[in-house]
Amino acid sequence: MDNPPHETLDCNSTNVSLQLSLATESDLHRFTVCQFDAFYNGPDHDFLEIIFPGPPTDENIVKVYKRQLALREQHGLSTVLKVEDTKTGAIVAGAQWSISSGVDDNARHLKHQLANVDWCGEEGSDRQKYAQWVMDEFLGRRIERMQGPHASLDLCFCHPSYQRRGAGTQLVRWGCRRADELGIPAFVEATATGTRLYEQNGFIVTEAVRLHDSKRWGKDRTPVVYNFMWRPPKPQIARPDI
Ligand SMILES: CC(C)(COP(=O)(O)OP(=O)(O)OC[C@H]1O[C@@H](n2cnc3c(N)ncnc32)[C@H](O)[C@@H]1OP(=O)(O)O)[C@@H](O)C(=O)NCCC(=O)NCCS
């Protein structure tokens, strides 16, 4: 498949109209380009190099969106959202929510969490072993804590030129509304920038995670840090029997 050339997004206008909708498969290349622009312009490079290894070349972008697509297809519980600039049609922000509303759903979701990190570094290399350790720690926390029906915000980003215009809020609220309708808790692993946005939408930091083991991986590795966040379920109002 030929991918379109990368768009350079630059938004100087103060009067921008942003529209939230479901992303389709044909959006995924542009979605992932925006994802790389958002994350690689932020401060959290060490974890990024493991979950979506850069640099943001077309080859790396395609690898990432194919891996994300394959994972989604395996458990079938995820919804991908995009936010477009209605004037230009450019994708400027995006998110993925996974809603695991039943007991079976949850087992299906958790089963696909365990990752074999074969996408990062050469087979048997130190880089790959380190990435595997980080992912095991990261996913281990998920599996332990995201028990029972829940919603999880797996991915959330906004292009730097479009930040602070409410796109992130729209993406977060979409899943919070569904979680509230179902009376289930929500989770997110937040970067420092994301934490404030999630707090404004009812999430609470339950652990400031710092993944670091200098004895095993050497002193020079920068710790992987993020906040594990939880949003309590909204109590359901019992409907009177008629
Ligand atoms: C975190 C992130 C997704 C937020 O996206 P965003 O679209 O800027 O989010 P919002 O615009 O909804 O909210 C951000 C701020 O803008 C403010 N804001 C929202 N609409 C606004 C508007 N129309 N005018 C001015 N400010 C506005 C919000 O109140 C919020 O302010 P605060 O941080 O002072 O509390 C984005 O910064 C990002 O992609 N960062 C890099 C990747 C990343 O870390 N993602 C999170 C992974 S967990």
The ligand as a Tripos MOL2 file, in Angstrom:
@<TRIPOS>MOLECULE
LIG
   48    50     1     0     0
SMALL
NO_CHARGES

@<TRIPOS>ATOM
      1 C1         -1.6170   15.0580   26.9200 C.3       1 LIG1
      2 C2         -2.2030   15.5530   25.6110 C.3       1 LIG1
      3 C3         -2.8950   14.3910   24.8970 C.3       1 LIG1
      4 C4         -3.2460   16.6570   25.9110 C.3       1 LIG1
      5 O1         -3.8830   17.0120   24.6860 O.3       1 LIG1
      6 P1         -4.5940   18.4470   24.4810 P.3       1 LIG1
      7 O2         -5.3990   18.3490   23.2440 O.co2     1 LIG1
      8 O3         -3.6030   19.5290   24.5910 O.co2     1 LIG1
      9 O4         -5.5760   18.4830   25.7550 O.3       1 LIG1
     10 P2         -6.6540   19.6360   26.1000 P.3       1 LIG1
     11 O5         -6.5220   20.7710   25.1570 O.co2     1 LIG1
     12 O6         -7.9880   18.9810   26.1760 O.co2     1 LIG1
     13 O7         -6.2330   20.0380   27.5600 O.3       1 LIG1
     14 C5         -4.9270   20.4980   27.8360 C.3       1 LIG1
     15 C6         -4.9690   21.8750   28.4750 C.3       1 LIG1
     16 O8         -5.5240   22.8260   27.5590 O.3       1 LIG1
     17 C7         -6.6150   23.5100   28.1900 C.3       1 LIG1
     18 N1         -7.5890   23.8130   27.1460 N.ar      1 LIG1
     19 C8         -8.5430   23.0040   26.6370 C.ar      1 LIG1
     20 N2         -9.2570   23.6460   25.7010 N.ar      1 LIG1
     21 C9         -8.7210   24.8810   25.5850 C.ar      1 LIG1
     22 C10        -8.9980   25.9930   24.7770 C.ar      1 LIG1
     23 N3         -9.9730   25.9830   23.8710 N.pl3     1 LIG1
     24 N4         -8.2170   27.0920   24.9200 N.ar      1 LIG1
     25 C11        -7.2140   27.1180   25.8190 C.ar      1 LIG1
     26 N5         -6.8910   26.0830   26.6370 N.ar      1 LIG1
     27 C12        -7.6370   24.9910   26.5140 C.ar      1 LIG1
     28 C13        -7.1290   22.5300   29.2050 C.3       1 LIG1
     29 O9         -7.8900   23.1490   30.2330 O.3       1 LIG1
     30 C14        -5.8420   21.9650   29.7120 C.3       1 LIG1
     31 O10        -5.2440   22.9490   30.5360 O.3       1 LIG1
     32 P3         -4.2850   22.6340   31.7620 P.3       1 LIG1
     33 O11        -3.2460   21.6400   31.2990 O.co2     1 LIG1
     34 O12        -3.7270   23.9410   32.1380 O.co2     1 LIG1
     35 O13        -5.1570   22.0610   32.8130 O.co2     1 LIG1
     36 C15        -1.0960   16.1810   24.7070 C.3       1 LIG1
     37 O14        -0.4100   17.1540   25.4670 O.3       1 LIG1
     38 C16        -0.0900   15.1890   24.1570 C.2       1 LIG1
     39 O15        -0.3410   14.5260   23.1530 O.2       1 LIG1
     40 N6          1.1050   15.0690   24.7980 N.am      1 LIG1
     41 C17         2.1820   14.2050   24.3020 C.3       1 LIG1
     42 C18         1.7980   12.7300   24.3270 C.3       1 LIG1
     43 C19         1.3360   12.3030   25.7070 C.2       1 LIG1
     44 O16         2.0240   12.4930   26.6940 O.2       1 LIG1
     45 N7          0.1300   11.7060   25.7510 N.am      1 LIG1
     46 C20        -0.4800   11.1990   26.9740 C.3       1 LIG1
     47 C21        -0.1380    9.7540   27.1010 C.3       1 LIG1
     48 S1         -0.7650    9.0610   28.5830 S.3       1 LIG1
@<TRIPOS>BOND
     1     1     2 1
     2     2     3 1
     3     2     4 1
     4     2    36 1
     5     4     5 1
     6     5     6 1
     7     6     7 2
     8     6     8 1
     9     6     9 1
    10     9    10 1
    11    10    11 2
    12    10    12 1
    13    10    13 1
    14    13    14 1
    15    14    15 1
    16    15    16 1
    17    15    30 1
    18    16    17 1
    19    17    18 1
    20    17    28 1
    21    18    19 ar
    22    18    27 ar
    23    19    20 ar
    24    20    21 ar
    25    21    22 ar
    26    21    27 ar
    27    22    23 1
    28    22    24 ar
    29    24    25 ar
    30    25    26 ar
    31    26    27 ar
    32    28    29 1
    33    28    30 1
    34    30    31 1
    35    31    32 1
    36    32    33 2
    37    32    34 1
    38    32    35 1
    39    36    37 1
    40    36    38 1
    41    38    39 2
    42    38    40 1
    43    40    41 1
    44    41    42 1
    45    42    43 1
    46    43    44 2
    47    43    45 1
    48    45    46 1
    49    46    47 1
    50    47    48 1
@<TRIPOS>SUBSTRUCTURE
     1 LIG1         1 GROUP 0 **** ****
